[in-house]
Amino acid sequence: MTPYAYERLSAQDSSFLLFEGPNTHMHIGGTTLFEVGPLRTPAGGVDIDRIRKYVGSRLHAIPRYRQKLHYIPVENTPAWVDDEHLNLEYHVRHSALPRPGDDAQLKALSARIMSQQLDRSKPLWELWIVEGLSGDRFAMILKTHHSVVDGVSGVDLVGALLRPTPDEKIPRAPHWEPQRRPSTSEFLREELAAATRSSIQLGTLVQNAWSAPESLRETLLSSVSAAWEFLNAGLRIPAPTPLNQDIGPYRRFDWTSFDLAEVKEIKNRLGGSINDVVLAVVAGAVRNFLKYRRARVRSVDYRVVVPVSVRPAGDDGSSGNRVSAWLMSLPIDERDPRERFARICATTAELKRTNQAHGIEIFTQIAEFAAPIMTLGVRLAARVEPYNMIITNVPGPQQPLYLLGAPMVAGYPNVPLFEKQGLAVALLSYAGRLNWGFNADWDLVPDIGRFTAAVEESFRELHAAAHAGSAADTAD
């Protein structure tokens, strides 16, 4: 009989399947813009056949894109198995806007695509090529389930396709034959052996902890402290706002872009990090937007979750999730942009000192030994909503990239909405720009453009405050 293969999902990867519901689509992705360049067809369109062929030649670099979900018998936990009927025409789709399509139409199409859940009977990704854009451009809209990729590692289809040179050659695809999935009896035999190994590993871990030398005990105490910091932060319920109500299945998508040099200028003048600048800009934007909505901003505990990659150095070639998070409050009650920035810098410094991001790792490791408890905990967490908004900032390449010789112009990321969270913010730096993507619930945020304008206004305020403060310091 031919060999079989499968791989259980990690506890963290599985959690995104559990978080998903009719109104909470757990896929990530974004919209990437290109100049048409050498991908133009004689009829003036985009050569979708070449793109499909190229995608097929690169799937070996991300095997998860050739796999689908299968549930292990009895315990009903998910595993990855090869898809014996992978159809690139299904996954790589071709669409067009009425020429000349503008960015508003593209944003509407991106939102509509992101409003549809992925089919769990197939590999969990779709790539849409959209032609007809003004300015001799086309777009690539990618969505991938969060159980496949964490959005921070950069291991996704776009990352596998883009090149640092305008090379138009399509490499020969390595031969691939899908391995069959196990039979029920094979699954049960493998899982019994895996359960035995897990019990031995857990027993060894407990024994080593009990007889640990001082250095190991200090490490354990540090881990427990980090776990408590994370748990304690999650027990505080954030303030209700107009953005934190029941959400529906439909989305709006908007974006903007800043000069990365100006962002760094703020950081260099005021201290802190680029991420501190981002958080301060969002704090100012939320403040202005809530005031525009005539909502209260004084004494409001506006909580955000900030994903933090815990992927080890050298592990950039693997899919799956290796991400933790900070839970923190934004000082939206503070009217002075410079003081907002200082308060955020103090908060992030404390989060780094207490290593709160390590806390979720501890819970994830425990969950690997206690899948049923993890399942219950994830479903409960989905309803607790310990934060108001997700803000994720992914460092991207600063050199130009190309798709079969077509220059990439910009990329705007998209992250999912969880229950009662009507707005999420994602950023990607690329080629000297900091690109912002705003994913919003259709009904809760019909004025998404007003929030985008609030972000731009908050950035200008902080940039001006950094210069004014620098001038005052010089005068002193």
C-alpha positions in Angstrom: 0.0 0.0 0.0 1.3 3.5 -0.8 2.6 5.6 2.1 0.2 7.9 3.8 0.8 11.3 5.4 -1.0 13.8 7.6 -0.1 16.5 10.1 -2.1 17.6 13.0 -2.8 21.3 13.3 -1.1 23.0 16.3 -3.3 24.3 19.1 -2.8 27.8 17.8 -3.6 27.0 14.2 -6.7 25.1 15.3 -7.9 28.1 17.4 -8.6 30.1 14.2 -10.9 27.3 13.0 -12.7 27.6 16.3 -12.9 31.4 16.2 -14.6 31.3 12.8 -18.3 31.7 12.5 -20.9 33.0 10.0 -19.9 36.6 10.8 -16.2 36.1 11.7 -14.2 35.1 8.7 -10.8 33.9 9.8 -8.8 34.6 6.7 -6.0 37.2 6.3 -4.5 38.7 3.1 -4.7 41.9 1.3 -4.6 43.8 -2.0 -1.4 44.3 -3.9 -1.1 46.7 -6.8 1.2 46.2 -9.8 2.1 47.9 -13.1 1.0 45.6 -15.9 4.4 45.7 -17.7 5.3 42.5 -19.4 2.1 40.7 -18.2 0.0 42.6 -20.8 -1.7 40.5 -23.3 -2.1 41.5 -27.0 -5.7 42.4 -26.2 -4.6 44.7 -23.4 -5.5 42.5 -20.5 -3.4 40.6 -18.0 -1.9 37.2 -18.8 -3.7 35.0 -16.3 -2.5 31.8 -17.9 1.2 32.8 -17.2 0.3 33.7 -13.7 -1.5 30.4 -13.0 1.5 28.5 -14.5 3.9 30.5 -12.3 1.8 29.9 -9.2 1.9 26.2 -9.9 5.6 26.3 -10.2 6.0 27.9 -6.7 3.6 25.8 -4.6 6.4 23.5 -3.6 7.8 26.4 -1.5 4.6 26.4 0.6 3.3 22.9 0.7 0.3 23.9 3.0 -1.2 25.5 -0.1 -1.6 22.0 -1.6 -3.3 20.6 1.5 -6.8 20.6 2.9 -8.4 19.8 6.2 -9.4 16.4 7.3 -10.7 15.5 10.7 -9.1 12.6 12.7 -11.7 9.9 13.6 -13.2 9.7 17.1 -11.5 12.8 18.6 -12.6 15.0 15.6 -9.5 17.2 15.6 -8.2 18.7 12.4 -5.2 17.6 10.4 -3.6 18.6 7.1 -3.7 16.1 4.2 -2.7 16.5 0.6 -5.4 17.5 -1.8 -5.5 14.8 -4.6 -7.6 17.1 -6.8 -5.9 20.5 -6.5 -7.4 22.8 -9.2 -5.4 26.0 -9.8 -8.2 27.4 -12.0 -10.4 27.3 -8.8 -7.8 28.9 -6.6 -6.3 31.5 -9.0 -9.2 33.5 -10.3 -9.6 36.2 -12.9 -11.7 39.3 -12.6 -11.9 42.8 -14.0 -13.3 46.3 -13.2 -15.1 48.4 -15.8 -12.3 50.4 -17.4 -10.9 52.6 -16.2 -11.4 51.2 -12.8 -10.5 53.4 -9.8 -9.3 52.7 -6.3 -12.7 53.1 -4.8 -14.1 50.3 -7.0 -11.1 48.1 -6.2 -11.6 48.6 -2.5 -15.3 47.6 -2.9 -14.3 44.5 -4.8 -11.6 43.6 -2.2 -14.2 44.0 0.6 -16.7 41.8 -1.2 -14.1 39.0 -1.7 -13.1 39.2 1.9 -16.8 39.0 3.0 -16.9 35.4 1.7 -15.6 32.5 3.8 -13.2 30.0 2.3 -14.4 26.5 1.3 -13.1 24.2 4.0 -13.3 21.2 1.6 -10.4 22.6 -0.4 -7.0 24.2 0.3 -7.7 27.3 2.3 -6.6 30.1 -0.1 -7.7 32.1 -3.1 -5.8 34.5 -5.3 -7.7 37.0 -7.5 -6.1 38.8 -10.4 -8.1 42.0 -11.2 -7.5 43.9 -14.4 -9.0 47.1 -15.7 -7.5 49.5 -13.2 -6.6 53.0 -14.3 -3.0 54.0 -14.5 -2.0 50.9 -16.4 -2.2 48.8 -13.2 -3.7 45.5 -12.1 -4.3 44.1 -8.6 -3.7 40.8 -6.8 -6.2 40.1 -4.0 -5.1 37.2 -1.8 -6.9 35.6 1.1 -5.5 32.7 3.2 -7.0 31.1 6.2 -5.4 32.2 9.5 -4.9 28.5 10.4 -2.4 28.3 7.5 -0.3 31.4 8.0 0.2 34.0 10.8 0.5 37.2 8.8 3.8 38.0 10.5 6.1 35.3 9.2 5.7 36.4 5.5 5.3 32.7 4.5 2.4 33.1 2.0 1.8 32.9 -1.7 2.6 36.5 -2.4 6.0 36.1 -0.6 6.7 33.0 -2.7 5.8 34.7 -6.0 7.6 38.0 -5.7 11.2 38.5 -6.8 13.7 41.2 -6.2 14.5 41.4 -10.0 12.3 41.8 -13.0 12.8 38.1 -14.1 10.0 36.9 -16.4 11.0 33.3 -16.5 8.8 30.6 -15.1 10.9 27.9 -13.4 10.1 24.3 -14.0 7.8 23.0 -11.3 9.3 20.1 -9.3 7.3 16.8 -9.7 4.7 16.4 -7.0 2.4 13.5 -6.2 -0.1 13.8 -3.4 0.3 11.3 -0.6 -2.8 9.6 0.4 -4.5 10.2 3.8 -4.6 7.5 6.3 -7.5 5.1 6.7 -9.5 5.1 9.9 -7.5 2.3 11.4 -4.2 4.0 10.4 -5.3 7.2 12.0 -6.3 5.5 15.2 -3.0 3.7 15.4 -0.9 6.8 14.8 -2.9 8.9 17.3 -2.6 6.3 20.0 1.2 6.3 19.5 1.2 10.2 19.6 -0.8 10.2 22.8 1.7 7.9 24.4 4.6 10.2 23.3 2.8 13.3 24.7 2.2 11.6 28.0 5.9 10.7 28.3 6.9 14.3 27.3 4.6 15.8 29.8 5.9 13.5 32.6 9.5 14.4 31.7 8.6 18.1 31.7 7.1 17.8 35.2 10.0 15.7 36.5 12.6 18.2 35.2 10.7 21.1 36.7 10.5 19.4 40.1 14.2 18.7 40.2 15.3 21.8 38.3 18.4 23.7 39.1 18.2 27.3 40.1 18.5 28.6 36.5 15.7 26.5 35.3 13.4 27.4 38.2 14.0 31.1 37.4 13.0 30.4 33.8 9.8 28.6 35.0 9.0 31.5 37.4 9.5 34.0 34.6 7.2 32.0 32.3 4.5 31.8 35.0 4.9 35.5 35.6 4.5 36.2 31.9 1.4 34.0 31.7 -0.1 35.8 34.7 0.6 39.2 33.1 -1.2 38.1 29.9 -4.1 36.5 31.8 -4.5 39.5 34.1 -4.6 41.9 31.1 -7.2 39.7 29.4 -9.5 39.7 32.4 -10.2 43.4 32.1 -13.2 44.1 30.0 -12.7 47.0 27.5 -15.1 49.9 27.3 -18.1 49.6 24.9 -17.9 51.9 21.9 -19.9 52.4 18.7 -17.2 50.2 17.0 -17.7 47.3 19.4 -21.2 46.0 18.7 -22.5 42.8 17.0 -21.0 42.5 13.6 -22.4 41.0 10.4 -20.8 39.0 7.5 -20.1 42.0 5.1 -17.0 44.2 5.0 -15.7 47.5 3.9 -12.0 48.0 3.1 -10.0 51.2 2.9 -6.3 52.1 2.9 -3.8 54.9 3.0 0.0 55.3 2.8 2.7 57.4 4.5 6.3 58.1 3.7 8.3 55.7 5.9 11.1 58.3 6.2 8.6 60.7 7.9 7.5 57.9 10.3 11.1 57.2 11.2 11.6 60.9 11.7 9.0 61.0 14.4 10.6 58.0 16.1 14.1 59.6 15.9 12.9 62.9 17.3 10.7 61.6 20.1 12.3 58.2 20.9 10.5 54.9 20.9 10.0 52.7 17.9 8.1 52.7 14.6 5.4 50.5 16.3 5.1 53.2 19.0 4.5 55.7 16.3 1.8 53.5 14.7 0.0 53.0 18.1 0.1 56.7 18.8 -1.3 57.5 15.4 -4.1 55.0 15.9 -4.8 56.4 19.4 -5.2 59.9 18.0 -7.4 58.6 15.1 -9.7 56.6 17.5 -10.0 59.7 19.7 -11.0 61.9 16.7 -13.3 59.4 15.2 -15.2 58.7 18.4 -15.6 62.4 19.0 -16.9 62.7 15.4 -19.4 60.0 16.3 -20.2 62.0 19.5 -19.0 59.1 21.7 -17.2 59.5 25.0 -13.4 59.5 25.1 -12.7 60.6 28.6 -11.9 57.8 31.1 -12.4 55.2 28.4 -10.2 52.0 28.6 -9.8 51.4 24.9 -8.0 48.1 24.7 -6.0 46.8 21.6 -4.3 43.6 20.9 -0.9 43.9 19.1 0.4 40.7 17.5 4.0 39.9 18.2 6.0 37.3 16.2 7.7 34.6 18.4 9.0 32.7 15.4 12.7 31.8 16.0 15.4 33.3 13.8 15.9 31.1 10.8 12.3 29.7 10.9 11.0 32.0 8.1 10.4 29.1 5.7 7.5 27.4 7.6 3.8 28.0 7.6 1.5 27.9 10.5 1.2 30.4 13.4 4.1 31.4 15.7 2.6 34.6 17.0 1.9 36.0 20.5 0.4 39.3 21.4 0.4 42.3 23.7 -2.9 43.5 25.3 -2.7 47.2 26.1 -4.8 50.3 26.5 -4.5 53.3 24.2 -4.6 56.7 25.8 -7.4 58.1 23.7 -8.3 60.4 26.5 -5.1 62.4 25.9 -5.5 65.4 23.6 -1.8 66.2 23.3 -0.2 64.0 20.6 3.3 64.3 22.1 2.0 63.2 25.5 0.0 60.3 23.9 3.2 59.1 22.3 5.1 59.3 25.6 2.4 57.3 27.4 2.5 54.6 24.7 6.3 54.4 24.9 6.0 53.9 28.6 3.4 51.2 28.2 5.3 49.2 25.5 8.5 49.5 27.6 6.7 47.9 30.5 5.2 45.1 28.3 8.7 44.3 27.1 10.0 44.3 30.7 7.3 41.9 31.9 7.5 39.8 28.7 3.7 39.7 28.5 3.9 38.3 25.0 5.5 35.1 26.3 2.3 34.5 28.3 0.2 33.4 25.4 3.0 31.0 24.3 2.7 29.3 27.7 -1.1 28.8 27.3 -0.5 27.5 23.7 2.1 25.0 24.9 -0.4 23.8 27.6 -3.1 23.5 25.0 -1.0 21.1 23.0 -1.4 18.7 25.9 -5.1 19.5 26.6 -6.9 19.9 23.3 -10.5 19.6 24.7 -9.8 22.2 27.3 -8.3 24.5 24.6 -11.4 24.0 22.5 -13.6 25.2 25.3 -11.3 28.0 26.2 -11.1 29.4 22.6 -14.9 29.3 22.2 -15.2 31.2 25.5 -12.5 33.7 24.6 -14.3 34.4 21.3 -17.2 35.7 23.4 -15.3 37.6 26.1 -13.8 40.1 23.7 -11.0 41.5 26.0 -10.0 44.2 23.5 -11.6 46.7 21.2 -9.3 46.5 18.1 -6.5 44.5 16.5 -3.5 46.5 15.3 -0.8 44.5 13.4 2.3 46.0 11.8 4.4 43.7 9.5 7.8 44.9 8.4 8.1 44.3 4.6 11.0 44.5 2.1 12.3 48.0 1.3 13.6 47.0 -2.2 11.3 46.9 -5.2 9.7 43.5 -6.0 8.3 42.1 -9.2 5.7 39.5 -10.3 7.0 38.0 -13.6 8.6 41.3 -14.4 5.6 43.4 -13.4 6.7 46.0 -10.7 4.8 45.9 -7.4 3.5 49.4 -6.6 2.0 48.9 -3.1 0.4 46.3 -0.8 -2.4 46.9 1.7 -3.0 44.1 4.3 -6.2 42.9 5.7 -6.8 41.1 9.0 -10.0 39.6 10.3 -12.7 40.9 12.6 -13.6 39.0 15.7 -16.9 39.2 17.5 -18.0 42.7 18.5 -15.0 44.2 16.8 -16.1 46.4 14.0 -12.7 47.7 12.8 -9.1 46.2 12.5 -5.9 47.9 11.4 -3.0 46.3 9.6 0.2 47.8 8.2 2.9 46.7 5.8 6.0 48.6 5.0 7.3 48.4 1.5 9.8 50.3 -0.6 9.9 53.4 1.6 6.2 53.5 2.3 4.1 52.5 5.3 0.8 51.1 3.9 -2.3 50.9 6.1 -5.3 48.6 5.5 -8.6 49.1 7.4 -11.0 46.2 7.5 -14.4 47.2 8.8 -17.9 45.8 9.4 -20.3 47.0 6.7 -23.0 48.2 9.1 -21.0 49.4 12.1 -18.5 51.5 10.0 -20.3 52.9 7.0 -18.0 55.9 7.3 -14.8 54.0 7.0 -13.4 56.8 4.9 -13.8 59.2 7.8 -11.7 56.9 10.0 -9.0 56.8 7.3 -9.0 60.6 7.3 -8.7 60.5 11.1 -5.6 58.4 10.8 -4.1 60.8 8.3 -5.0 63.8 10.5 -3.5 62.1 13.6 -0.3 61.4 11.7 0.1 65.0 10.7 -0.6 66.1 14.3 2.1 63.8 15.7 4.6 64.8 12.9 4.0 68.5 13.6 4.4 67.9 17.4 7.7 66.0 16.9 9.0 69.0 14.9 7.7 71.6 17.4 9.1 69.7 20.3 12.5 69.4 18.6 12.5 73.1 17.9 11.6 74.0 21.5 14.4 71.6 22.8 16.9 73.4 20.6 15.8 76.8 21.8 16.2 75.7 25.4 
